[in-house]
Amino acid sequence: MRLVASIGAAAAALVAVPAVSAAFCGFYVSGAGADLFNNATQVVLMRQGTRTVLAMQNNYQGPPEDFALVVPVPMVLQKENVKTLPREVFRKVDSLAAPRLVEYWEQDPCEQLRMEMADRAMGGAIPAPAEARERRRDLGVKVEARFAVGEYQIVILSARDSTGLDTWLRQEKYAIPAGAQPYLEPYVAGGSKFFVAKVDASKVKFENGQAMLSPLRFHYDSEEFSLPIRLGMMNSAGTQDLIVHILAPGQRYEVANYSNVTIPTNLDVAEEARDRFGEFYAALLDRTLEKNRGAVVTEYAWDASSCDPCPTPALDPGELATLGADVLTAPAGGGRPSRGRAVQSPPRQFANGFVLTRLHARYTKGGINEDLVFKAAPPIAGGREWAAAGGALEVGAVPYSVNNFQARYAIRHPWTGPIACDSPRRGVWGGPPGQQIATGGVKPALDLAFVPRGKAQLARLVRQDIPEIGVQAVKPAEQPGAANPAGGQKMEPPRPTREKKGCAAGGDAAGAGAIAVLLAGLGLRRFARRRAARHV
């Protein structure tokens, strides 16, 4: 039997044909012994105190016989620990944290000069920003709980040894892959239980041969914050992708048992990247990992209730509750969480305080021997329209007071119109002439599992060198404005006392454009143009 399981925004297929690689915190077993292909598994973890909420969405291709998903968990789960979720919330998390492409046009240099002089006259510029069953004594396997949730029949198993568990699953007509016992052994030895979600295919809707399964969510308490991934490597056919989204009140996370690196960001790219953005980003990620072997890449760390620029609206309190905030422990009097007291809706203290972290790893079957263990990490910023000394944009992560890091890439169109003033103000970026923001909006890199690899030439798609990963840009013979993307403008990162909320927070054109539209609607068009320009 061939099994393919994967985690992430678009899971793990490396070419247009899915099912070439695998990575998941569990594995699939088929009652019919047929091939199953999972090409889009998404995982969102929520963490606060010792409580972990794991939500996952799976699709599979194969015959409509019953099959099951097996995941190791640290405790016996009961029905109240498990629920199904709407599929849409996963797509939103993926879009919100995905690498993004923006498009900017340089504003009229003379108009910008006039607005700057008007600002000075007005007093200064605007600042930037169960049921238990008897033990099978011969095999040492016990059914600790049994219940139904949606289209799933859930069984929680415990086992004395991995050989007995392997045999039990086979006796129950689950055609698990050959050689499973060594993968099960460390979890059995560590005292893990096994969450088995068996699907009744008669209750599943199929679209184009794919089963549209309801996402599953379950929660548990554990001192260690980790994600078990070794079981998903049993039938790996090659390189595997793993994308994990983590939501936690006021806290960014990274891995504790592997090295960490942030993706290069704030890179200007050629117009060709507009239609090949997924390929471009895959090439950038591969190069980053080539230079940082075995590392896990941070692609996003930001307050989940805001974004700038926004590929999709930020998460609202209801969506946070769907993903697990409803079972986190509520802070007592605004202090440290009191353990054991669950809440039914997002606490007011959490409503605007979750940080969304996106981590991305790629590895071969023999390239990883431990589950991912997560640790708290300090806040970082990067991928903003902030310029360092000399006017060049920051291209990496820097320590900051709040988490404002994203993988952001820009196509820029320098000003080509007349310049009829003595001291033009260059390097102010926004939407096309006559608009404050680009009409195409923000383009996220989605479905990366299906992006062809090895075709995009990174050096030809970027408009600047990337020294941290050893890439020298191949510049066209004539590249207007390529020498200095920021136009010599120096904008140091602001020093906020608190993070701004909403899509207008920060310094990018998309957020400033939203303010401009609102102000223009109130008849303050001139002030709106000035504020929008200031925010780009």
Long-range contacts (C-beta under 8 A, 24 or more apart in sequence): 1-30, 1-33, 1-34, 1-35, 1-36, 1-175, 1-176, 1-177, 1-235, 2-35, 2-36, 2-37, 2-235, 3-27, 3-28, 3-29, 3-36, 3-38, 3-177, 3-234, 3-235, 4-28, 4-36, 4-37, 4-38, 4-39, 4-235, 4-237, 5-38, 5-41, 5-58, 5-232, 6-38, 6-39, 6-40, 6-41, 6-232, 6-240, 6-241, 6-242, 6-449, 7-41, 7-42, 7-43, 7-229, 7-232, 7-241, 7-242, 7-243, 7-244, 8-41, 8-42, 8-43, 8-241, 8-242, 8-243, 8-244, 8-360, 8-448, 8-449, 9-42, 9-94, 9-97, 9-98, 9-243, 9-446, 9-447, 9-448, 10-40, 10-94, 10-243, 10-446, 10-447, 10-448, 10-449, 10-450, 11-38, 11-39, 11-40, 11-41, 11-42, 11-241, 11-449, 12-240, 12-241, 12-242, 12-449, 13-39, 13-449, 13-450, 14-238, 14-239, 14-241, 14-449, 14-453, 15-450, 15-452, 15-453, 16-450, 16-452, 18-61, 18-449, 18-450, 19-61, 19-237, 20-237, 20-238, 21-236, 21-237, 21-238, 21-239, 21-240, 21-241, 22-232, 22-233, 22-235, 22-236, 22-237, 22-240, 23-229, 23-232, 23-233, 23-236, 23-240, 23-241, 23-242, 23-363, 24-229, 24-231, 24-232, 25-54, 25-56, 25-71, 25-72, 25-227, 25-228, 25-229, 25-231, 25-232, 26-69, 26-70, 26-71, 26-72, 26-195, 26-228, 26-231, 26-232, 27-69, 27-70, 27-176, 27-177, 27-180, 27-231, 27-232, 27-234, 27-235, 28-60, 28-67, 28-68, 28-69, 28-70, 29-67, 29-68, 29-70, 29-169, 29-174, 29-175, 29-176, 30-62, 30-65, 30-67, 30-174, 30-175, 31-65, 31-66, 31-67, 31-68, 31-173, 31-174, 31-175, 31-198, 32-63, 32-65, 32-66, 32-67, 32-175, 33-175, 34-62, 34-63, 34-65, 35-62, 36-60, 36-61, 36-62, 36-67, 37-61, 37-62, 39-449, 40-449, 42-90, 42-93, 42-94, 42-215, 42-243, 42-245, 43-227, 43-243, 43-244, 43-245, 44-90, 44-93, 44-245, 44-246, 44-247, 44-323, 44-324, 45-227, 45-244, 45-245, 45-246, 45-247, 45-374, 46-246, 46-247, 46-248, 46-323, 46-324, 46-325, 46-328, 47-225, 47-246, 47-247, 47-248, 47-251, 47-253, 47-374, 48-248, 48-249, 48-328, 48-329, 48-337, 48-350, 49-328, 49-329, 49-337, 49-339, 50-221, 50-222, 50-223, 50-339, 51-219, 51-220, 51-221, 51-327, 51-328, 51-329, 52-219, 52-220, 52-221, 52-222, 52-225, 53-217, 53-218, 53-219, 53-323, 53-324, 53-327, 53-328, 54-217, 54-218, 54-219, 54-227, 55-85, 55-90, 55-215, 55-216, 55-217, 55-323, 55-324, 56-215, 56-216, 56-217, 57-85, 57-87, 57-90, 57-213, 57-215, 57-216, 58-213, 58-215, 58-216, 59-210, 59-211, 59-212, 59-213, 60-210, 60-211, 60-213, 61-209, 61-210, 61-211, 62-211, 64-201, 64-202, 64-204, 64-206, 64-211, 65-201, 66-198, 66-199, 66-200, 66-201, 67-198, 67-199, 67-201, 68-174, 68-196, 68-197, 68-198, 68-199, 69-195, 69-196, 69-197, 69-199, 69-216, 70-169, 70-176, 70-194, 70-195, 70-196, 70-231, 71-194, 71-195, 71-197, 71-228, 71-231, 72-187, 72-192, 72-193, 72-194, 72-195, 72-228, 72-231, 73-156, 73-192, 73-193, 73-194, 73-195, 73-218, 73-220, 74-191, 74-192, 74-193, 74-220, 74-221, 74-222, 74-224, 75-193, 75-220, 75-221, 75-222, 76-130, 76-144, 76-145, 76-156, 76-158, 76-193, 77-130, 77-145, 77-154, 77-156, 77-193, 77-195, 77-218, 77-220, 78-130, 78-145, 78-147, 79-130, 79-145, 79-147, 79-149, 79-154, 81-218, 81-219, 81-220, 82-147, 82-149, 82-154, 82-216, 82-217, 82-218, 83-149, 83-216, 83-217, 83-218, 84-149, 84-150, 84-151, 84-152, 84-214, 84-215, 84-216, 84-217, 85-214, 85-215, 85-216, 85-217, 85-322, 85-323, 86-215, 86-322, 87-212, 87-214, 87-215, 89-215, 89-319, 89-322, 89-323, 90-215, 92-312, 92-313, 92-315, 92-319, 93-245, 93-315, 93-323, 93-356, 94-245, 94-444, 94-446, 95-311, 95-312, 95-444, 95-446, 96-304, 96-307, 96-310, 96-311, 96-312, 96-314, 96-315, 96-356, 97-245, 97-299, 97-300, 97-302, 97-356, 97-358, 98-299, 98-300, 98-311, 98-358, 98-407, 98-444, 98-445, 98-446, 99-263, 99-281, 99-299, 99-406, 99-407, 99-408, 99-409, 99-444, 99-445, 100-309, 100-311, 100-406, 100-407, 100-408, 100-409, 100-442, 100-443, 100-444, 100-445, 101-269, 101-273, 101-274, 101-277, 101-408, 101-409, 101-410, 101-411, 101-442, 101-443, 101-444, 101-445, 102-309, 102-408, 102-409, 102-410, 102-411, 102-438, 102-442, 102-443, 102-508, 102-509, 102-510, 103-274, 103-410, 103-411, 103-412, 103-413, 103-438, 103-440, 104-410, 104-411, 104-412, 104-413, 104-429, 104-430, 104-431, 104-438, 104-509, 104-536, 105-412, 105-413, 105-415, 105-429, 105-430, 105-431, 105-432, 105-433, 105-438, 106-412, 106-413, 106-414, 106-415, 106-426, 106-427, 106-428, 106-429, 106-481, 106-487, 107-415, 107-428, 107-429, 107-430, 107-533, 107-536, 108-415, 108-417, 108-433, 109-415, 109-419, 109-421, 109-424, 109-425, 109-426, 109-428, 110-419, 110-420, 110-421, 110-424, 110-425, 111-529, 112-424, 112-425, 112-428, 112-533, 113-421, 113-423, 113-424, 113-425, 115-529, 115-530, 115-533, 116-425, 118-530, 119-530, 119-534, 125-534, 126-530, 126-531, 126-534, 126-535, 127-494, 128-386, 128-491, 128-494, 128-507, 128-534, 128-535, 129-494, 129-496, 129-500, 129-505, 129-506, 129-507, 129-535, 130-156, 136-164, 136-168, 138-164, 139-164, 139-165, 139-167, 139-168, 139-171, 140-164, 140-165, 141-165, 141-168, 144-193, 149-216, 150-203, 150-214, 151-199, 151-200, 151-203, 151-204, 151-213, 151-214, 152-197, 152-198, 152-199, 152-200, 152-214, 152-216, 153-197, 153-198, 153-199, 153-200, 154-195, 154-196, 154-197, 154-198, 155-196, 155-198, 156-193, 156-194, 156-195, 156-196, 157-193, 157-194, 157-196, 158-193, 158-194, 159-184, 159-188, 159-194, 160-188, 161-185, 161-188, 162-187, 162-188, 162-189, 165-194, 177-234, 177-235, 179-234, 180-234, 183-230, 183-231, 183-233, 183-234, 184-231, 186-230, 187-228, 187-231, 192-228, 217-323, 217-324, 219-324, 219-327, 224-373, 225-253, 225-373, 225-374, 225-375, 226-371, 226-372, 226-373, 226-374, 227-371, 227-372, 227-374, 228-371, 229-368, 229-371, 229-372, 230-368, 230-369, 230-370, 230-371, 233-365, 233-368, 236-364, 236-365, 238-364, 238-365, 239-362, 239-363, 239-364, 240-362, 240-363, 240-364, 240-365, 241-360, 241-361, 241-362, 241-448, 241-449, 242-360, 242-361, 242-362, 242-363, 242-372, 243-358, 243-359, 243-360, 244-358, 244-359, 244-372, 245-356, 245-357, 245-358, 246-356, 246-357, 246-359, 246-374, 247-304, 247-320, 247-323, 247-324, 247-354, 247-355, 247-356, 247-357, 248-354, 248-355, 248-357, 249-328, 249-349, 249-350, 249-353, 249-354, 249-355, 250-353, 250-354, 250-355, 251-355, 251-376, 252-301, 252-355, 252-357, 252-376, 252-377, 252-378, 252-379, 252-380, 252-403, 253-357, 253-359, 253-374, 253-375, 253-376, 253-377, 254-296, 254-298, 254-357, 254-359, 254-374, 254-375, 254-377, 255-296, 255-359, 255-372, 255-373, 255-374, 255-375, 256-373, 256-374, 256-375, 257-370, 257-372, 257-373, 258-294, 258-295, 258-296, 258-361, 258-370, 258-372, 259-292, 259-294, 259-295, 259-296, 260-295, 260-296, 260-297, 260-298, 260-377, 261-288, 261-292, 261-295, 261-296, 261-297, 261-298, 262-297, 262-298, 262-380, 262-382, 262-396, 262-397, 262-405, 263-288, 263-297, 263-298, 263-299, 263-360, 263-407, 264-288, 264-395, 264-396, 264-466, 264-468, 264-469, 265-382, 265-383, 265-394, 265-395, 265-396, 265-397, 265-405, 265-406, 265-407, 265-408, 265-409, 266-382, 266-383, 266-384, 266-393, 266-394, 266-395, 266-408, 266-409, 266-410, 267-395, 267-409, 267-410, 267-462, 267-463, 267-464, 267-466, 268-393, 268-409, 268-410, 268-411, 268-412, 268-462, 268-463, 268-464, 268-482, 268-485, 269-409, 269-410, 269-411, 269-461, 269-462, 269-463, 270-411, 270-460, 270-461, 270-462, 270-463, 271-411, 272-461, 273-409, 273-411, 273-461, 274-411, 274-443, 276-456, 276-461, 277-409, 277-443, 277-445, 278-445, 278-446, 278-447, 278-448, 278-451, 279-451, 279-452, 279-453, 279-455, 279-456, 280-409, 280-456, 280-458, 280-461, 281-407, 281-409, 281-445, 281-448, 281-451, 282-448, 282-451, 282-453, 282-456, 283-453, 283-456, 283-457, 283-458, 283-461, 284-458, 284-469, 285-360, 285-362, 286-362, 286-453, 287-458, 287-466, 287-469, 287-470, 287-471, 288-469, 289-362, 290-469, 291-468, 291-469, 291-470, 294-363, 294-367, 295-361, 296-359, 296-360, 296-361, 296-372, 297-359, 297-360, 297-361, 298-357, 298-358, 298-359, 298-360, 298-380, 298-397, 298-405, 299-358, 299-359, 299-360, 299-406, 299-407, 300-356, 300-357, 300-358, 300-405, 300-406, 300-407, 301-355, 301-356, 301-357, 301-358, 301-379, 301-380, 301-403, 301-404, 301-405, 301-406, 302-355, 302-356, 302-403, 302-404, 302-405, 302-406, 303-352, 303-353, 303-354, 303-355, 303-356, 303-402, 303-403, 303-499, 303-501, 304-354, 304-355, 304-356, 305-351, 305-352, 305-353, 305-354, 305-501, 306-499, 306-500, 306-501, 306-502, 306-503, 306-505, 307-503, 308-384, 308-503, 308-504, 308-505, 308-506, 308-507, 308-508, 308-510, 308-511, 309-408, 309-442, 309-503, 309-508, 309-509, 309-510, 309-511, 310-442, 310-503, 310-510, 310-511, 311-441, 311-442, 311-443, 311-444, 312-444, 313-503, 314-502, 314-503, 315-354, 315-356, 317-345, 317-346, 317-351, 318-346, 320-346, 320-350, 320-351, 320-354, 321-345, 321-346, 325-350, 325-354, 352-501, 355-403, 357-403, 379-403, 379-404, 380-404, 380-405, 381-405, 381-493, 382-406, 383-407, 383-408, 384-408, 384-493, 384-506, 384-507, 384-508, 385-429, 385-491, 385-506, 385-507, 385-508, 385-509, 385-536, 386-491, 386-492, 386-493, 386-507, 387-486, 387-489, 387-490, 387-491, 387-492, 388-492, 389-490, 390-490, 391-427, 391-484, 391-486, 391-487, 391-488, 391-489, 391-490, 392-464, 392-484, 392-485, 392-486, 393-485, 393-486, 395-464, 395-466, 395-468, 396-468, 398-493, 400-493, 401-495, 401-496, 401-499, 402-496, 402-498, 402-499, 404-499, 404-506, 410-485, 412-463, 412-481, 412-485, 414-480, 414-481, 416-480, 426-487, 426-488, 426-489, 427-484, 427-486, 427-487, 427-488, 427-489, 428-487, 428-489, 428-533, 428-536, 429-509, 429-536, 430-509, 430-512, 430-513, 430-532, 430-533, 430-536, 431-509, 431-513, 435-513, 436-509, 436-512, 436-513, 436-516, 436-517, 436-528, 436-529, 436-532, 437-509, 437-510, 437-512, 437-513, 437-514, 437-516, 437-532, 438-509, 438-510, 441-510, 442-510, 504-535, 506-535, 507-535, 507-536, 508-535, 508-536, 509-535, 509-536, 511-535, 512-536
